[in-house]
Amino acid sequence: MKLVKGDIIRNPWVSDPKWRDFIFIRRGKNFVHTLRPNGGLVEDAQFYKKDVDEHFTKVGHSAGFDTMLREVTGEEETR
């Protein structure tokens, strides 16, 4: 599965909507690194690349993550 920073991916093994969606950050050597909101906090979560590629689904993209990334890197929005 082709993912870009800020894509929202869904873990199919979790039924509770509060815990099943993650924001993709990057692919590592063995793991996919994601962020998960948890009651106002943001936690890092890692999953095996094979599990993400075979079972997870892409359900959207986080515009808020894009905005945060632009502010942190100092990039100007281009349209």
Residue frames as a rotation matrix with the C-alpha (Angstrom) as fourth column:
MET 1
0.588 0.809 0.000 0.00
0.809 -0.588 0.000 0.00
0.000 0.000 -1.000 0.00
LYS 2
-0.400 -0.681 0.614 1.38
0.662 -0.677 -0.321 3.41
0.634 0.278 0.722 -0.98
LEU 3
0.578 0.551 -0.602 1.10
0.816 -0.404 0.414 5.83
-0.015 -0.731 -0.683 1.94
VAL 4
-0.172 -0.596 0.784 2.13
0.346 -0.782 -0.518 9.46
0.922 0.182 0.341 2.37
LYS 5
-0.900 -0.211 -0.381 2.62
0.426 -0.246 -0.870 11.38
0.090 -0.946 0.312 5.61
GLY 6
-0.766 0.643 -0.003 -0.76
-0.583 -0.697 -0.418 12.25
-0.271 -0.319 0.908 7.08
ASP 7
-0.364 0.659 -0.659 -2.74
-0.431 0.508 0.746 9.35
0.826 0.555 0.099 5.61
ILE 8
-0.132 0.431 0.893 -5.24
-0.956 0.182 -0.229 7.81
-0.262 -0.884 0.388 8.01
ILE 9
-0.525 -0.081 -0.847 -5.04
-0.426 0.887 0.179 4.02
0.737 0.455 -0.500 8.17
ARG 10
0.322 0.764 0.559 -7.44
-0.928 0.138 0.346 1.63
0.188 -0.630 0.754 9.91
ASN 11
-0.826 -0.531 0.189 -6.50
-0.564 0.777 -0.281 -1.43
0.003 -0.339 -0.941 11.95
PRO 12
-0.175 0.836 -0.519 -9.04
-0.582 0.338 0.740 -4.15
0.794 0.432 0.427 11.04
TRP 13
-0.393 -0.037 -0.919 -8.51
0.460 0.857 -0.232 -6.13
0.796 -0.513 -0.320 14.25
VAL 14
-0.919 0.092 -0.383 -9.88
0.305 -0.447 -0.841 -3.36
-0.248 -0.890 0.382 16.49
SER 15
-0.264 0.912 0.314 -13.65
0.899 0.115 0.422 -2.86
0.349 0.394 -0.850 16.60
ASP 16
0.331 0.371 -0.868 -13.76
0.746 -0.666 -0.001 0.27
-0.578 -0.647 -0.497 18.81
PRO 17
0.649 -0.030 0.760 -13.73
0.639 -0.520 -0.567 3.34
0.412 0.854 -0.319 16.49
LYS 18
0.955 -0.277 0.107 -11.85
-0.290 -0.792 0.538 5.33
-0.064 -0.545 -0.836 19.14
TRP 19
0.328 -0.870 0.369 -8.78
-0.380 0.237 0.894 3.07
-0.865 -0.434 -0.252 18.88
ARG 20
0.434 -0.090 0.897 -8.70
0.544 0.820 -0.181 1.75
-0.719 0.566 0.404 15.31
ASP 21
0.860 -0.088 0.502 -7.51
0.414 -0.453 -0.789 4.74
0.297 0.887 -0.353 13.23
PHE 22
0.281 -0.873 -0.399 -3.90
0.615 -0.156 0.773 5.94
-0.737 -0.462 0.494 13.04
ILE 23
0.920 -0.096 -0.379 -2.05
-0.315 -0.755 -0.575 8.72
-0.232 0.649 -0.725 11.22
PHE 24
0.698 -0.676 0.234 0.85
0.714 0.639 -0.285 7.44
0.043 0.367 0.929 9.10
ILE 25
0.711 -0.562 -0.423 4.25
-0.286 -0.780 0.557 9.09
-0.643 -0.275 -0.715 9.72
ARG 26
0.074 -0.765 -0.640 6.88
-0.997 -0.037 -0.072 6.94
0.031 0.643 -0.765 8.00
ARG 27
0.945 0.060 -0.323 8.08
-0.098 0.990 -0.103 3.47
0.313 0.129 0.941 7.04
GLY 28
0.305 -0.874 0.378 11.07
-0.845 -0.065 0.531 2.12
-0.439 -0.481 -0.759 8.90
LYS 29
-0.644 -0.640 -0.420 13.13
-0.757 0.613 0.227 -0.98
0.112 0.464 -0.878 8.17
ASN 30
-0.921 0.284 -0.268 10.66
0.300 0.954 -0.019 -3.38
0.250 -0.098 -0.963 9.81
PHE 31
-0.356 0.792 -0.497 7.87
0.790 -0.029 -0.612 -1.20
-0.499 -0.610 -0.615 11.11
VAL 32
-0.169 0.421 0.891 5.36
0.537 -0.719 0.441 1.42
0.826 0.553 -0.105 10.00
HIS 33
-0.809 -0.171 -0.563 5.38
0.575 -0.435 -0.693 4.37
-0.126 -0.884 0.450 12.43
THR 34
-0.137 0.864 0.484 2.07
0.532 -0.348 0.772 6.06
0.836 0.363 -0.412 13.21
LEU 35
-0.941 0.017 0.338 0.44
-0.275 -0.620 -0.735 8.50
0.197 -0.785 0.588 15.61
ARG 36
-0.285 0.885 -0.368 -2.66
0.653 0.460 0.602 7.71
0.702 -0.069 -0.709 17.63
PRO 37
-0.346 0.245 0.906 -4.75
-0.546 -0.838 0.018 10.27
0.763 -0.488 0.423 19.53
ASN 38
-0.274 0.220 -0.936 -5.43
0.654 0.756 -0.014 9.16
0.705 -0.616 -0.351 23.09
GLY 39
0.471 0.604 -0.643 -7.65
0.880 -0.275 0.387 11.41
0.057 -0.749 -0.661 25.19
GLY 40
0.994 -0.070 -0.087 -5.99
-0.066 -0.997 0.043 14.67
-0.090 -0.037 -0.995 24.17
LEU 41
0.138 -0.987 0.081 -2.50
-0.452 0.010 0.892 13.16
-0.881 -0.160 -0.445 24.03
VAL 42
0.714 -0.011 -0.700 -0.75
-0.669 0.284 -0.687 11.84
0.206 0.959 0.195 20.94
GLU 43
0.383 -0.553 0.740 1.03
-0.357 0.651 0.670 8.49
-0.852 -0.521 0.052 21.18
ASP 44
-0.290 -0.553 -0.781 3.48
-0.957 0.183 0.225 6.77
0.018 0.813 -0.582 18.85
ALA 45
0.494 0.407 0.768 2.37
-0.374 0.897 -0.235 3.35
-0.785 -0.171 0.596 17.61
GLN 46
-0.440 -0.693 -0.572 4.33
-0.868 0.165 0.467 0.89
-0.229 0.702 -0.674 15.48
PHE 47
0.636 0.628 0.449 3.07
-0.405 0.767 -0.498 -1.98
-0.656 0.135 0.742 13.35
TYR 48
-0.300 -0.707 0.640 4.86
0.271 0.580 0.768 -4.59
-0.915 0.404 0.018 11.26
LYS 49
-0.581 0.005 -0.814 5.06
-0.666 -0.578 0.472 -3.46
-0.468 0.816 0.339 7.62
LYS 50
-0.963 0.202 -0.178 3.66
0.051 0.785 0.617 -6.81
0.265 0.585 -0.767 6.44
ASP 51
-0.461 0.834 -0.302 0.53
0.790 0.231 -0.568 -6.41
-0.404 -0.501 -0.766 8.61
VAL 52
-0.196 0.364 -0.911 -0.07
-0.140 -0.930 -0.341 -2.87
-0.970 0.061 0.233 7.36
ASP 53
-0.722 -0.171 -0.671 0.41
-0.658 -0.130 0.741 -3.82
-0.214 0.977 -0.018 3.71
GLU 54
-0.909 0.305 -0.285 -1.79
0.132 0.859 0.495 -6.93
0.396 0.412 -0.821 3.88
HIS 55
-0.393 0.781 -0.485 -4.56
0.907 0.415 -0.067 -6.02
0.149 -0.467 -0.872 6.34
PHE 56
-0.381 0.240 -0.893 -4.85
0.411 -0.821 -0.396 -2.29
-0.828 -0.518 0.214 7.06
THR 57
0.142 0.468 0.872 -6.91
0.982 -0.174 -0.066 -0.01
0.121 0.866 -0.485 4.85
LYS 58
-0.928 -0.371 -0.030 -6.41
0.371 -0.928 -0.013 3.64
-0.023 -0.023 0.999 3.94
VAL 59
-0.062 0.991 -0.120 -9.52
0.988 0.043 -0.151 5.57
-0.145 -0.127 -0.981 4.98
GLY 60
0.898 0.392 0.198 -8.54
0.422 -0.895 -0.143 9.20
0.121 0.212 -0.970 4.37
HIS 61
-0.191 -0.946 0.261 -5.99
0.731 -0.315 -0.605 11.93
0.655 0.076 0.752 4.88
SER 62
0.334 0.250 -0.909 -5.50
0.891 -0.400 0.217 14.33
-0.309 -0.882 -0.356 7.79
ALA 63
0.438 -0.115 0.891 -5.53
0.471 -0.815 -0.337 17.96
0.765 0.568 -0.303 6.65
GLY 64
0.960 -0.069 0.273 -4.67
-0.265 -0.548 0.794 18.99
0.095 -0.834 -0.544 10.22
PHE 65
0.547 -0.813 0.203 -1.50
0.496 0.509 0.704 16.89
-0.675 -0.284 0.681 10.09
ASP 66
0.194 -0.442 0.876 -0.52
0.930 -0.201 -0.307 18.62
0.312 0.874 0.372 6.82
THR 67
0.713 0.139 0.687 -1.02
0.023 -0.984 0.175 22.03
0.701 -0.109 -0.705 8.43
MET 68
0.910 -0.394 0.127 1.01
-0.140 -0.005 0.990 21.06
-0.389 -0.919 -0.059 11.49
LEU 69
0.360 -0.806 0.470 3.81
0.809 0.520 0.272 19.68
-0.464 0.282 0.840 9.29
ARG 70
0.316 -0.199 0.928 3.94
0.674 -0.641 -0.367 22.90
0.668 0.741 -0.069 7.22
GLU 71
0.877 0.052 0.477 4.12
-0.243 -0.809 0.535 25.03
0.414 -0.585 -0.697 10.37
VAL 72
0.776 -0.611 0.159 6.90
0.102 0.369 0.924 22.93
-0.623 -0.701 0.348 11.87
THR 73
0.127 -0.766 0.630 9.00
0.915 0.336 0.224 22.83
-0.383 0.549 0.743 8.70
GLY 74
-0.232 -0.181 -0.956 8.31
0.084 -0.983 0.166 26.47
-0.969 -0.041 0.243 7.80
GLU 75
-0.820 -0.025 0.572 6.97
0.561 0.162 0.812 25.63
-0.113 0.986 -0.119 4.34
GLU 76
-0.629 0.635 -0.448 4.50
-0.569 -0.769 -0.290 27.98
-0.529 0.073 0.846 2.71
GLU 77
-0.014 0.725 0.689 1.26
0.325 0.655 -0.682 26.60
-0.946 0.214 -0.245 1.36
THR 78
-0.833 -0.252 -0.492 1.26
-0.380 -0.385 0.841 26.52
-0.401 0.888 0.225 -2.43
ARG 79
0.008 0.886 0.464 -1.93
0.289 0.442 -0.849 26.29
-0.957 0.141 -0.253 -4.49
